[in-house]
Amino acid sequence: MLSDAKFGVSKAKWDAAKKEAKSIMVERAQVRGMIAYSDLVSQMNAFPLQPHDPRLFHLLGEISSEEDAAGRGT
């Protein structure tokens, strides 16, 4: 049986974290600001992440790929 978990996190929590991160980054981009990983993860609640957690980099990579595929990449 295949698990729906990514990096030990359920698909639901993973997707919720992606939604949170994207929302936070879009809000910051609207004021042309940057955000440190530490600030980003401190605002996320789906599951605990640290600023240099490898899972964060995978999560951000997925967001980037999805945004590019939707024509919103830079």
PQR file of N, CA, C, O and H, with PARSE charges and radii, in Angstrom:
ATOM      1  N   MET A   1       0.846  -1.178   0.000 -0.4000 1.5000
ATOM      2  CA  MET A   1       0.000   0.000   0.000 -0.0000 2.0000
ATOM      3  C   MET A   1       0.892   1.242   0.000  0.5500 1.7000
ATOM      4  O   MET A   1       1.819   1.340   0.803 -0.5500 1.4000
ATOM      5  N   LEU A   2       0.619   2.173  -0.882 -0.4000 1.5000
ATOM      6  CA  LEU A   2       1.391   3.395  -0.978 -0.0000 2.0000
ATOM      7  C   LEU A   2       0.860   4.440  -0.007  0.5500 1.7000
ATOM      8  O   LEU A   2      -0.348   4.585   0.181 -0.5500 1.4000
ATOM      9  H   LEU A   2      -0.135   2.093  -1.535  0.4000 1.0000
ATOM     10  N   SER A   3       1.768   5.146   0.588 -0.4000 1.5000
ATOM     11  CA  SER A   3       1.393   6.217   1.507 -0.0000 2.0000
ATOM     12  C   SER A   3       1.190   7.511   0.726  0.5500 1.7000
ATOM     13  O   SER A   3       1.825   7.727  -0.306 -0.5500 1.4000
ATOM     14  H   SER A   3       2.749   5.028   0.435  0.4000 1.0000
ATOM     15  N   ASP A   4       0.317   8.354   1.216 -0.4000 1.5000
ATOM     16  CA  ASP A   4       0.133   9.658   0.572 -0.0000 2.0000
ATOM     17  C   ASP A   4       1.005  10.713   1.244  0.5500 1.7000
ATOM     18  O   ASP A   4       0.810  11.909   1.028 -0.5500 1.4000
ATOM     19  H   ASP A   4      -0.199   8.178   2.055  0.4000 1.0000
ATOM     20  N   ALA A   5       1.971  10.273   2.063 -0.4000 1.5000
ATOM     21  CA  ALA A   5       2.836  11.199   2.788 -0.0000 2.0000
ATOM     22  C   ALA A   5       4.049  11.598   1.948  0.5500 1.7000
ATOM     23  O   ALA A   5       4.583  10.801   1.176 -0.5500 1.4000
ATOM     24  H   ALA A   5       2.129   9.301   2.239  0.4000 1.0000
ATOM     25  N   LYS A   6       4.463  12.843   2.118 -0.4000 1.5000
ATOM     26  CA  LYS A   6       5.689  13.360   1.512 -0.0000 2.0000
ATOM     27  C   LYS A   6       6.608  13.773   2.640  0.5500 1.7000
ATOM     28  O   LYS A   6       6.251  14.597   3.481 -0.5500 1.4000
ATOM     29  H   LYS A   6       4.028  13.490   2.745  0.4000 1.0000
ATOM     30  N   PHE A   7       7.789  13.194   2.649 -0.4000 1.5000
ATOM     31  CA  PHE A   7       8.775  13.552   3.661 -0.0000 2.0000
ATOM     32  C   PHE A   7       8.212  13.399   5.071  0.5500 1.7000
ATOM     33  O   PHE A   7       8.530  14.184   5.965 -0.5500 1.4000
ATOM     34  H   PHE A   7       8.079  12.524   1.965  0.4000 1.0000
ATOM     35  N   GLY A   8       7.371  12.377   5.261 -0.4000 1.5000
ATOM     36  CA  GLY A   8       6.798  12.122   6.567 -0.0000 2.0000
ATOM     37  C   GLY A   8       5.634  13.030   6.934  0.5500 1.7000
ATOM     38  O   GLY A   8       5.214  13.069   8.090 -0.5500 1.4000
ATOM     39  H   GLY A   8       7.113  11.740   4.535  0.4000 1.0000
ATOM     40  N   VAL A   9       5.115  13.754   5.962 -0.4000 1.5000
ATOM     41  CA  VAL A   9       4.007  14.686   6.189 -0.0000 2.0000
ATOM     42  C   VAL A   9       2.834  14.259   5.306  0.5500 1.7000
ATOM     43  O   VAL A   9       3.024  13.964   4.126 -0.5500 1.4000
ATOM     44  H   VAL A   9       5.456  13.723   5.022  0.4000 1.0000
ATOM     45  N   SER A  10       1.641  14.224   5.861 -0.4000 1.5000
ATOM     46  CA  SER A  10       0.479  13.822   5.073 -0.0000 2.0000
ATOM     47  C   SER A  10       0.274  14.765   3.896  0.5500 1.7000
ATOM     48  O   SER A  10       0.671  15.929   3.945 -0.5500 1.4000
ATOM     49  H   SER A  10       1.486  14.464   6.820  0.4000 1.0000
ATOM     50  N   LYS A  11      -0.344  14.256   2.845 -0.4000 1.5000
ATOM     51  CA  LYS A  11      -0.609  15.077   1.659 -0.0000 2.0000
ATOM     52  C   LYS A  11      -1.438  16.300   2.029  0.5500 1.7000
ATOM     53  O   LYS A  11      -1.199  17.393   1.516 -0.5500 1.4000
ATOM     54  H   LYS A  11      -0.666  13.310   2.806  0.4000 1.0000
ATOM     55  N   ALA A  12      -2.400  16.122   2.906 -0.4000 1.5000
ATOM     56  CA  ALA A  12      -3.254  17.252   3.312 -0.0000 2.0000
ATOM     57  C   ALA A  12      -2.430  18.351   3.988  0.5500 1.7000
ATOM     58  O   ALA A  12      -2.608  19.532   3.691 -0.5500 1.4000
ATOM     59  H   ALA A  12      -2.595  15.234   3.322  0.4000 1.0000
ATOM     60  N   LYS A  13      -1.537  17.966   4.888 -0.4000 1.5000
ATOM     61  CA  LYS A  13      -0.702  18.964   5.558 -0.0000 2.0000
ATOM     62  C   LYS A  13       0.298  19.577   4.594  0.5500 1.7000
ATOM     63  O   LYS A  13       0.565  20.777   4.656 -0.5500 1.4000
ATOM     64  H   LYS A  13      -1.393  17.006   5.130  0.4000 1.0000
ATOM     65  N   TRP A  14       0.864  18.751   3.688 -0.4000 1.5000
ATOM     66  CA  TRP A  14       1.812  19.257   2.690 -0.0000 2.0000
ATOM     67  C   TRP A  14       1.133  20.305   1.807  0.5500 1.7000
ATOM     68  O   TRP A  14       1.674  21.386   1.573 -0.5500 1.4000
ATOM     69  H   TRP A  14       0.647  17.776   3.637  0.4000 1.0000
ATOM     70  N   ASP A  15      -0.062  19.963   1.325 -0.4000 1.5000
ATOM     71  CA  ASP A  15      -0.804  20.899   0.472 -0.0000 2.0000
ATOM     72  C   ASP A  15      -1.191  22.167   1.230  0.5500 1.7000
ATOM     73  O   ASP A  15      -1.163  23.264   0.672 -0.5500 1.4000
ATOM     74  H   ASP A  15      -0.502  19.085   1.516  0.4000 1.0000
ATOM     75  N   ALA A  16      -1.550  22.010   2.495 -0.4000 1.5000
ATOM     76  CA  ALA A  16      -1.893  23.180   3.316 -0.0000 2.0000
ATOM     77  C   ALA A  16      -0.663  24.071   3.505  0.5500 1.7000
ATOM     78  O   ALA A  16      -0.776  25.296   3.467 -0.5500 1.4000
ATOM     79  H   ALA A  16      -1.573  21.119   2.948  0.4000 1.0000
ATOM     80  N   ALA A  17       0.492  23.473   3.706 -0.4000 1.5000
ATOM     81  CA  ALA A  17       1.722  24.250   3.867 -0.0000 2.0000
ATOM     82  C   ALA A  17       2.069  24.983   2.577  0.5500 1.7000
ATOM     83  O   ALA A  17       2.499  26.136   2.618 -0.5500 1.4000
ATOM     84  H   ALA A  17       0.584  22.478   3.737  0.4000 1.0000
ATOM     85  N   LYS A  18       1.885  24.327   1.433 -0.4000 1.5000
ATOM     86  CA  LYS A  18       2.140  24.996   0.156 -0.0000 2.0000
ATOM     87  C   LYS A  18       1.202  26.185  -0.012  0.5500 1.7000
ATOM     88  O   LYS A  18       1.623  27.252  -0.460 -0.5500 1.4000
ATOM     89  H   LYS A  18       1.535  23.391   1.400  0.4000 1.0000
ATOM     90  N   LYS A  19      -0.051  26.010   0.341 -0.4000 1.5000
ATOM     91  CA  LYS A  19      -1.023  27.094   0.222 -0.0000 2.0000
ATOM     92  C   LYS A  19      -0.640  28.257   1.139  0.5500 1.7000
ATOM     93  O   LYS A  19      -0.698  29.419   0.736 -0.5500 1.4000
ATOM     94  H   LYS A  19      -0.393  25.144   0.705  0.4000 1.0000
ATOM     95  N   GLU A  20      -0.250  27.936   2.374 -0.4000 1.5000
ATOM     96  CA  GLU A  20       0.175  28.972   3.319 -0.0000 2.0000
ATOM     97  C   GLU A  20       1.396  29.725   2.787  0.5500 1.7000
ATOM     98  O   GLU A  20       1.413  30.956   2.755 -0.5500 1.4000
ATOM     99  H   GLU A  20      -0.203  26.992   2.702  0.4000 1.0000
ATOM    100  N   ALA A  21       2.404  28.977   2.376 -0.4000 1.5000
ATOM    101  CA  ALA A  21       3.648  29.598   1.906 -0.0000 2.0000
ATOM    102  C   ALA A  21       3.392  30.480   0.695  0.5500 1.7000
ATOM    103  O   ALA A  21       3.907  31.596   0.612 -0.5500 1.4000
ATOM    104  H   ALA A  21       2.390  27.978   2.402  0.4000 1.0000
ATOM    105  N   LYS A  22       2.600  29.984  -0.240 -0.4000 1.5000
ATOM    106  CA  LYS A  22       2.303  30.766  -1.439 -0.0000 2.0000
ATOM    107  C   LYS A  22       1.571  32.051  -1.069  0.5500 1.7000
ATOM    108  O   LYS A  22       1.895  33.118  -1.589 -0.5500 1.4000
ATOM    109  H   LYS A  22       2.182  29.078  -0.173  0.4000 1.0000
ATOM    110  N   SER A  23       0.607  31.963  -0.193 -0.4000 1.5000
ATOM    111  CA  SER A  23      -0.154  33.139   0.228 -0.0000 2.0000
ATOM    112  C   SER A  23       0.754  34.174   0.893  0.5500 1.7000
ATOM    113  O   SER A  23       0.646  35.369   0.616 -0.5500 1.4000
ATOM    114  H   SER A  23       0.344  31.096   0.230  0.4000 1.0000
ATOM    115  N   ILE A  24       1.635  33.721   1.758 -0.4000 1.5000
ATOM    116  CA  ILE A  24       2.563  34.611   2.452 -0.0000 2.0000
ATOM    117  C   ILE A  24       3.493  35.284   1.446  0.5500 1.7000
ATOM    118  O   ILE A  24       3.736  36.488   1.529 -0.5500 1.4000
ATOM    119  H   ILE A  24       1.723  32.750   1.983  0.4000 1.0000
ATOM    120  N   MET A  25       4.008  34.513   0.504 -0.4000 1.5000
ATOM    121  CA  MET A  25       4.940  35.070  -0.473 -0.0000 2.0000
ATOM    122  C   MET A  25       4.255  36.031  -1.437  0.5500 1.7000
ATOM    123  O   MET A  25       4.842  37.042  -1.822 -0.5500 1.4000
ATOM    124  H   MET A  25       3.811  33.535   0.437  0.4000 1.0000
ATOM    125  N   VAL A  26       3.026  35.728  -1.830 -0.4000 1.5000
ATOM    126  CA  VAL A  26       2.282  36.632  -2.715 -0.0000 2.0000
ATOM    127  C   VAL A  26       2.032  37.953  -2.000  0.5500 1.7000
ATOM    128  O   VAL A  26       2.207  39.026  -2.578 -0.5500 1.4000
ATOM    129  H   VAL A  26       2.549  34.906  -1.517  0.4000 1.0000
ATOM    130  N   GLU A  27       1.622  37.865  -0.742 -0.4000 1.5000
ATOM    131  CA  GLU A  27       1.375  39.078   0.038 -0.0000 2.0000
ATOM    132  C   GLU A  27       2.645  39.928   0.126  0.5500 1.7000
ATOM    133  O   GLU A  27       2.596  41.148  -0.026 -0.5500 1.4000
ATOM    134  H   GLU A  27       1.480  36.994  -0.272  0.4000 1.0000
ATOM    135  N   ARG A  28       3.771  39.277   0.370 -0.4000 1.5000
ATOM    136  CA  ARG A  28       5.041  40.006   0.461 -0.0000 2.0000
ATOM    137  C   ARG A  28       5.430  40.586  -0.885  0.5500 1.7000
ATOM    138  O   ARG A  28       5.939  41.706  -0.947 -0.5500 1.4000
ATOM    139  H   ARG A  28       3.811  38.285   0.493  0.4000 1.0000
ATOM    140  N   ALA A  29       5.203  39.852  -1.964 -0.4000 1.5000
ATOM    141  CA  ALA A  29       5.560  40.321  -3.305 -0.0000 2.0000
ATOM    142  C   ALA A  29       4.734  41.544  -3.705  0.5500 1.7000
ATOM    143  O   ALA A  29       5.208  42.400  -4.452 -0.5500 1.4000
ATOM    144  H   ALA A  29       4.790  38.943  -1.914  0.4000 1.0000
ATOM    145  N   GLN A  30       3.520  41.620  -3.215 -0.4000 1.5000
ATOM    146  CA  GLN A  30       2.656  42.760  -3.563 -0.0000 2.0000
ATOM    147  C   GLN A  30       3.218  44.081  -3.062  0.5500 1.7000
ATOM    148  O   GLN A  30       2.901  45.138  -3.608 -0.5500 1.4000
ATOM    149  H   GLN A  30       3.135  40.925  -2.608  0.4000 1.0000
ATOM    150  N   VAL A  31       4.047  44.032  -2.030 -0.4000 1.5000
ATOM    151  CA  VAL A  31       4.697  45.245  -1.546 -0.0000 2.0000
ATOM    152  C   VAL A  31       6.162  45.266  -1.977  0.5500 1.7000
ATOM    153  O   VAL A  31       6.978  46.023  -1.452 -0.5500 1.4000
ATOM    154  H   VAL A  31       4.305  43.174  -1.586  0.4000 1.0000
ATOM    155  N   ARG A  32       6.468  44.407  -2.952 -0.4000 1.5000
ATOM    156  CA  ARG A  32       7.821  44.297  -3.515 -0.0000 2.0000
ATOM    157  C   ARG A  32       8.868  44.011  -2.448  0.5500 1.7000
ATOM    158  O   ARG A  32       9.997  44.498  -2.511 -0.5500 1.4000
ATOM    159  H   ARG A  32       5.805  43.792  -3.378  0.4000 1.0000
ATOM    160  N   GLY A  33       8.468  43.217  -1.476 -0.4000 1.5000
ATOM    161  CA  GLY A  33       9.387  42.866  -0.395 -0.0000 2.0000
ATOM    162  C   GLY A  33       9.947  41.468  -0.544  0.5500 1.7000
ATOM    163  O   GLY A  33       9.440  40.649  -1.310 -0.5500 1.4000
ATOM    164  H   GLY A  33       7.551  42.822  -1.424  0.4000 1.0000
ATOM    165  N   MET A  34      10.992  41.219   0.195 -0.4000 1.5000
ATOM    166  CA  MET A  34      11.575  39.885   0.267 -0.0000 2.0000
ATOM    167  C   MET A  34      11.225  39.311   1.628  0.5500 1.7000
ATOM    168  O   MET A  34      10.833  40.038   2.541 -0.5500 1.4000
ATOM    169  H   MET A  34      11.404  41.884   0.818  0.4000 1.0000
ATOM    170  N   ILE A  35      11.372  37.994   1.755 -0.4000 1.5000
ATOM    171  CA  ILE A  35      11.090  37.358   3.039 -0.0000 2.0000
ATOM    172  C   ILE A  35      12.174  36.326   3.317  0.5500 1.7000
ATOM    173  O   ILE A  35      12.537  35.537   2.444 -0.5500 1.4000
ATOM    174  H   ILE A  35      11.690  37.403   1.013  0.4000 1.0000
ATOM    175  N   ALA A  36      12.674  36.342   4.518 -0.4000 1.5000
ATOM    176  CA  ALA A  36      13.668  35.354   4.946 -0.0000 2.0000
ATOM    177  C   ALA A  36      12.958  34.036   5.229  0.5500 1.7000
ATOM    178  O   ALA A  36      11.786  34.012   5.606 -0.5500 1.4000
ATOM    179  H   ALA A  36      12.379  36.982   5.227  0.4000 1.0000
ATOM    180  N   TYR A  37      13.685  32.945   5.040 -0.4000 1.5000
ATOM    181  CA  TYR A  37      13.104  31.634   5.342 -0.0000 2.0000
ATOM    182  C   TYR A  37      12.591  31.602   6.784  0.5500 1.7000
ATOM    183  O   TYR A  37      11.534  31.029   7.050 -0.5500 1.4000
ATOM    184  H   TYR A  37      14.636  32.964   4.733  0.4000 1.0000
ATOM    185  N   SER A  38      13.320  32.205   7.702 -0.4000 1.5000
ATOM    186  CA  SER A  38      12.902  32.190   9.109 -0.0000 2.0000
ATOM    187  C   SER A  38      11.569  32.906   9.302  0.5500 1.7000
ATOM    188  O   SER A  38      10.733  32.455  10.085 -0.5500 1.4000
ATOM    189  H   SER A  38      14.178  32.671   7.486  0.4000 1.0000
ATOM    190  N   ASP A  39      11.363  34.009   8.600 -0.4000 1.5000
ATOM    191  CA  ASP A  39      10.085  34.715   8.685 -0.0000 2.0000
ATOM    192  C   ASP A  39       8.967  33.913   8.042  0.5500 1.7000
ATOM    193  O   ASP A  39       7.848  33.870   8.554 -0.5500 1.4000
ATOM    194  H   ASP A  39      12.042  34.375   7.963  0.4000 1.0000
ATOM    195  N   LEU A  40       9.275  33.281   6.919 -0.4000 1.5000
ATOM    196  CA  LEU A  40       8.267  32.472   6.220 -0.0000 2.0000
ATOM    197  C   LEU A  40       7.784  31.336   7.101  0.5500 1.7000
ATOM    198  O   LEU A  40       6.581  31.185   7.315 -0.5500 1.4000
ATOM    199  H   LEU A  40      10.183  33.316   6.503  0.4000 1.0000
ATOM    200  N   VAL A  41       8.717  30.529   7.618 -0.4000 1.5000
ATOM    201  CA  VAL A  41       8.290  29.363   8.399 -0.0000 2.0000
ATOM    202  C   VAL A  41       7.621  29.762   9.710  0.5500 1.7000
ATOM    203  O   VAL A  41       6.796  29.014  10.235 -0.5500 1.4000
ATOM    204  H   VAL A  41       9.694  30.652   7.444  0.4000 1.0000
ATOM    205  N   SER A  42       7.971  30.941  10.247 -0.4000 1.5000
ATOM    206  CA  SER A  42       7.335  31.366  11.503 -0.0000 2.0000
ATOM    207  C   SER A  42       5.863  31.710  11.298  0.5500 1.7000
ATOM    208  O   SER A  42       5.091  31.731  12.257 -0.5500 1.4000
ATOM    209  H   SER A  42       8.641  31.548   9.821  0.4000 1.0000
ATOM    210  N   GLN A  43       5.472  31.979  10.052 -0.4000 1.5000
ATOM    211  CA  GLN A  43       4.079  32.317   9.747 -0.0000 2.0000
ATOM    212  C   GLN A  43       3.270  31.114   9.277  0.5500 1.7000
ATOM    213  O   GLN A  43       2.058  31.212   9.086 -0.5500 1.4000
ATOM    214  H   GLN A  43       6.100  31.962   9.274  0.4000 1.0000
ATOM    215  N   MET A  44       3.935  29.987   9.093 -0.4000 1.5000
ATOM    216  CA  MET A  44       3.252  28.784   8.596 -0.0000 2.0000
ATOM    217  C   MET A  44       2.828  27.903   9.764  0.5500 1.7000
ATOM    218  O   MET A  44       3.550  27.771  10.752 -0.5500 1.4000
ATOM    219  H   MET A  44       4.920  29.907   9.249  0.4000 1.0000
ATOM    220  N   ASN A  45       1.639  27.299   9.637 -0.4000 1.5000
ATOM    221  CA  ASN A  45       1.094  26.504  10.739 -0.0000 2.0000
ATOM    222  C   ASN A  45       0.749  25.063  10.376  0.5500 1.7000
ATOM    223  O   ASN A  45       0.397  24.286  11.263 -0.5500 1.4000
ATOM    224  H   ASN A  45       1.052  27.406   8.835  0.4000 1.0000
ATOM    225  N   ALA A  46       0.837  24.681   9.108 -0.4000 1.5000
ATOM    226  CA  ALA A  46       0.397  23.353   8.687 -0.0000 2.0000
ATOM    227  C   ALA A  46       1.178  22.245   9.380  0.5500 1.7000
ATOM    228  O   ALA A  46       0.601  21.248   9.816 -0.5500 1.4000
ATOM    229  H   ALA A  46       1.122  25.312   8.387  0.4000 1.0000
ATOM    230  N   PHE A  47       2.486  22.421   9.479 -0.4000 1.5000
ATOM    231  CA  PHE A  47       3.348  21.524  10.238 -0.0000 2.0000
ATOM    232  C   PHE A  47       4.636  22.281  10.534  0.5500 1.7000
ATOM    233  O   PHE A  47       4.981  23.213   9.808 -0.5500 1.4000
ATOM    234  H   PHE A  47       2.955  23.231   9.124  0.4000 1.0000
ATOM    235  N   PRO A  48       5.351  21.894  11.588 -0.5600 1.5000
ATOM    236  CA  PRO A  48       6.543  22.657  11.969  0.2800 2.0000
ATOM    237  C   PRO A  48       7.683  22.506  10.963  0.5500 1.7000
ATOM    238  O   PRO A  48       8.003  21.402  10.522 -0.5500 1.4000
ATOM    239  N   LEU A  49       8.277  23.625  10.619 -0.4000 1.5000
ATOM    240  CA  LEU A  49       9.441  23.654   9.725 -0.0000 2.0000
ATOM    241  C   LEU A  49      10.471  24.595  10.319  0.5500 1.7000
ATOM    242  O   LEU A  49      10.130  25.555  11.010 -0.5500 1.4000
ATOM    243  H   LEU A  49       8.017  24.522  10.978  0.4000 1.0000
ATOM    244  N   GLN A  50      11.715  24.313  10.048 -0.4000 1.5000
ATOM    245  CA  GLN A  50      12.814  25.196  10.417 -0.0000 2.0000
ATOM    246  C   GLN A  50      13.300  25.895   9.152  0.5500 1.7000
ATOM    247  O   GLN A  50      13.064  25.396   8.052 -0.5500 1.4000
ATOM    248  H   GLN A  50      11.992  23.533   9.487  0.4000 1.0000
ATOM    249  N   PRO A  51      13.974  27.038   9.280 -0.5600 1.5000
ATOM    250  CA  PRO A  51      14.394  27.806   8.104  0.2800 2.0000
ATOM    251  C   PRO A  51      15.238  27.034   7.092  0.5500 1.7000
ATOM    252  O   PRO A  51      15.155  27.313   5.896 -0.5500 1.4000
ATOM    253  N   HIS A  52      16.042  26.080   7.532 -0.4000 1.5000
ATOM    254  CA  HIS A  52      16.884  25.346   6.589 -0.0000 2.0000
ATOM    255  C   HIS A  52      16.516  23.865   6.522  0.5500 1.7000
ATOM    256  O   HIS A  52      17.358  23.015   6.233 -0.5500 1.4000
ATOM    257  H   HIS A  52      16.109  25.853   8.503  0.4000 1.0000
ATOM    258  N   ASP A  53      15.252  23.572   6.792 -0.4000 1.5000
ATOM    259  CA  ASP A  53      14.718  22.215   6.706 -0.0000 2.0000
ATOM    260  C   ASP A  53      14.669  21.809   5.233  0.5500 1.7000
ATOM    261  O   ASP A  53      14.084  22.532   4.426 -0.5500 1.4000
ATOM    262  H   ASP A  53      14.568  24.263   7.027  0.4000 1.0000
ATOM    263  N   PRO A  54      15.258  20.688   4.864 -0.5600 1.5000
ATOM    264  CA  PRO A  54      15.214  20.251   3.459  0.2800 2.0000
ATOM    265  C   PRO A  54      13.797  20.159   2.903  0.5500 1.7000
ATOM    266  O   PRO A  54      13.589  20.342   1.703 -0.5500 1.4000
ATOM    267  N   ARG A  55      12.822  19.875   3.764 -0.4000 1.5000
ATOM    268  CA  ARG A  55      11.439  19.801   3.294 -0.0000 2.0000
ATOM    269  C   ARG A  55      10.957  21.157   2.794  0.5500 1.7000
ATOM    270  O   ARG A  55      10.160  21.225   1.858 -0.5500 1.4000
ATOM    271  H   ARG A  55      12.991  19.726   4.738  0.4000 1.0000
ATOM    272  N   LEU A  56      11.434  22.240   3.410 -0.4000 1.5000
ATOM    273  CA  LEU A  56      11.052  23.584   2.970 -0.0000 2.0000
ATOM    274  C   LEU A  56      11.511  23.814   1.539  0.5500 1.7000
ATOM    275  O   LEU A  56      10.772  24.372   0.728 -0.5500 1.4000
ATOM    276  H   LEU A  56      12.082  22.186   4.170  0.4000 1.0000
ATOM    277  N   PHE A  57      12.729  23.386   1.228 -0.4000 1.5000
ATOM    278  CA  PHE A  57      13.255  23.598  -0.117 -0.0000 2.0000
ATOM    279  C   PHE A  57      12.467  22.800  -1.152  0.5500 1.7000
ATOM    280  O   PHE A  57      12.246  23.277  -2.265 -0.5500 1.4000
ATOM    281  H   PHE A  57      13.329  22.933   1.887  0.4000 1.0000
ATOM    282  N   HIS A  58      12.042  21.590  -0.791 -0.4000 1.5000
ATOM    283  CA  HIS A  58      11.201  20.805  -1.697 -0.0000 2.0000
ATOM    284  C   HIS A  58       9.829  21.466  -1.871  0.5500 1.7000
ATOM    285  O   HIS A  58       9.297  21.528  -2.979 -0.5500 1.4000
ATOM    286  H   HIS A  58      12.221  21.203   0.113  0.4000 1.0000
ATOM    287  N   LEU A  59       9.272  21.951  -0.779 -0.4000 1.5000
ATOM    288  CA  LEU A  59       7.975  22.610  -0.824 -0.0000 2.0000
ATOM    289  C   LEU A  59       8.039  23.848  -1.714  0.5500 1.7000
ATOM    290  O   LEU A  59       7.160  24.058  -2.550 -0.5500 1.4000
ATOM    291  H   LEU A  59       9.704  21.900   0.122  0.4000 1.0000
ATOM    292  N   LEU A  60       9.081  24.671  -1.536 -0.4000 1.5000
ATOM    293  CA  LEU A  60       9.231  25.873  -2.350 -0.0000 2.0000
ATOM    294  C   LEU A  60       9.495  25.518  -3.811  0.5500 1.7000
ATOM    295  O   LEU A  60       9.046  26.220  -4.717 -0.5500 1.4000
ATOM    296  H   LEU A  60       9.795  24.501  -0.857  0.4000 1.0000
ATOM    297  N   GLY A  61      10.216  24.438  -4.031 -0.4000 1.5000
ATOM    298  CA  GLY A  61      10.461  23.979  -5.401 -0.0000 2.0000
ATOM    299  C   GLY A  61       9.174  23.578  -6.101  0.5500 1.7000
ATOM    300  O   GLY A  61       8.981  23.880  -7.278 -0.5500 1.4000
ATOM    301  H   GLY A  61      10.581  23.868  -3.295  0.4000 1.0000
ATOM    302  N   GLU A  62       8.298  22.901  -5.378 -0.4000 1.5000
ATOM    303  CA  GLU A  62       7.003  22.517  -5.960 -0.0000 2.0000
ATOM    304  C   GLU A  62       6.175  23.756  -6.289  0.5500 1.7000
ATOM    305  O   GLU A  62       5.562  23.831  -7.354 -0.5500 1.4000
ATOM    306  H   GLU A  62       8.456  22.656  -4.421  0.4000 1.0000
ATOM    307  N   ILE A  63       6.159  24.715  -5.384 -0.4000 1.5000
ATOM    308  CA  ILE A  63       5.408  25.952  -5.639 -0.0000 2.0000
ATOM    309  C   ILE A  63       5.966  26.626  -6.888  0.5500 1.7000
ATOM    310  O   ILE A  63       5.205  27.047  -7.759 -0.5500 1.4000
ATOM    311  H   ILE A  63       6.657  24.654  -4.520  0.4000 1.0000
ATOM    312  N   SER A  64       7.265  26.727  -6.978 -0.4000 1.5000
ATOM    313  CA  SER A  64       7.907  27.361  -8.125 -0.0000 2.0000
ATOM    314  C   SER A  64       7.549  26.652  -9.423  0.5500 1.7000
ATOM    315  O   SER A  64       7.205  27.301 -10.411 -0.5500 1.4000
ATOM    316  H   SER A  64       7.883  26.384  -6.270  0.4000 1.0000
ATOM    317  N   SER A  65       7.626  25.331  -9.430 -0.4000 1.5000
ATOM    318  CA  SER A  65       7.296  24.554 -10.633 -0.0000 2.0000
ATOM    319  C   SER A  65       5.838  24.724 -11.033  0.5500 1.7000
ATOM    320  O   SER A  65       5.523  24.866 -12.214 -0.5500 1.4000
ATOM    321  H   SER A  65       7.906  24.803  -8.628  0.4000 1.0000
ATOM    322  N   GLU A  66       4.952  24.708 -10.043 -0.4000 1.5000
ATOM    323  CA  GLU A  66       3.523  24.868 -10.324 -0.0000 2.0000
ATOM    324  C   GLU A  66       3.220  26.268 -10.862  0.5500 1.7000
ATOM    325  O   GLU A  66       2.422  26.423 -11.787 -0.5500 1.4000
ATOM    326  H   GLU A  66       5.209  24.593  -9.083  0.4000 1.0000
ATOM    327  N   GLU A  67       3.849  27.269 -10.286 -0.4000 1.5000
ATOM    328  CA  GLU A  67       3.629  28.641 -10.748 -0.0000 2.0000
ATOM    329  C   GLU A  67       4.182  28.827 -12.168  0.5500 1.7000
ATOM    330  O   GLU A  67       3.561  29.501 -12.990 -0.5500 1.4000
ATOM    331  H   GLU A  67       4.496  27.143  -9.535  0.4000 1.0000
ATOM    332  N   ASP A  68       5.328  28.242 -12.452 -0.4000 1.5000
ATOM    333  CA  ASP A  68       5.900  28.326 -13.789 -0.0000 2.0000
ATOM    334  C   ASP A  68       4.993  27.637 -14.799  0.5500 1.7000
ATOM    335  O   ASP A  68       4.745  28.174 -15.879 -0.5500 1.4000
ATOM    336  H   ASP A  68       5.832  27.694 -11.784  0.4000 1.0000
ATOM    337  N   ALA A  69       4.501  26.457 -14.457 -0.4000 1.5000
ATOM    338  CA  ALA A  69       3.611  25.704 -15.352 -0.0000 2.0000
ATOM    339  C   ALA A  69       2.314  26.480 -15.623  0.5500 1.7000
ATOM    340  O   ALA A  69       1.708  26.342 -16.686 -0.5500 1.4000
ATOM    341  H   ALA A  69       4.703  26.022 -13.579  0.4000 1.0000
ATOM    342  N   ALA A  70       1.902  27.290 -14.654 -0.4000 1.5000
ATOM    343  CA  ALA A  70       0.681  28.097 -14.809 -0.0000 2.0000
ATOM    344  C   ALA A  70       0.960  29.418 -15.507  0.5500 1.7000
ATOM    345  O   ALA A  70       0.062  30.246 -15.659 -0.5500 1.4000
ATOM    346  H   ALA A  70       2.394  27.402 -13.791  0.4000 1.0000
ATOM    347  N   GLY A  71       2.207  29.618 -15.934 -0.4000 1.5000
ATOM    348  CA  GLY A  71       2.558  30.832 -16.664 -0.0000 2.0000
ATOM    349  C   GLY A  71       2.852  32.023 -15.766  0.5500 1.7000
ATOM    350  O   GLY A  71       2.905  33.161 -16.234 -0.5500 1.4000
ATOM    351  H   GLY A  71       2.937  28.945 -15.811  0.4000 1.0000
ATOM    352  N   ARG A  72       3.044  31.763 -14.471 -0.4000 1.5000
ATOM    353  CA  ARG A  72       3.311  32.869 -13.548 -0.0000 2.0000
ATOM    354  C   ARG A  72       4.773  32.902 -13.098  0.5500 1.7000
ATOM    355  O   ARG A  72       5.125  33.629 -12.169 -0.5500 1.4000
ATOM    356  H   ARG A  72       3.001  30.839 -14.091  0.4000 1.0000
ATOM    357  N   GLY A  73       5.614  32.118 -13.756 -0.4000 1.5000
ATOM    358  CA  GLY A  73       7.029  32.118 -13.408 -0.0000 2.0000
ATOM    359  C   GLY A  73       7.704  33.368 -13.940  0.5500 1.7000
ATOM    360  O   GLY A  73       7.192  34.041 -14.835 -0.5500 1.4000
ATOM    361  H   GLY A  73       5.328  31.527 -14.511  0.4000 1.0000
ATOM    362  N   THR A  74       8.860  33.665 -13.372 -0.4000 1.5000
ATOM    363  CA  THR A  74       9.588  34.843 -13.849 -0.0000 2.0000
ATOM    364  C   THR A  74      10.849  34.433 -14.560  0.5500 1.7000
ATOM    365  O   THR A  74      11.597  35.289 -15.033 -0.5500 1.4000
ATOM    366  H   THR A  74       9.276  33.119 -12.645  0.4000 1.0000
TER
END
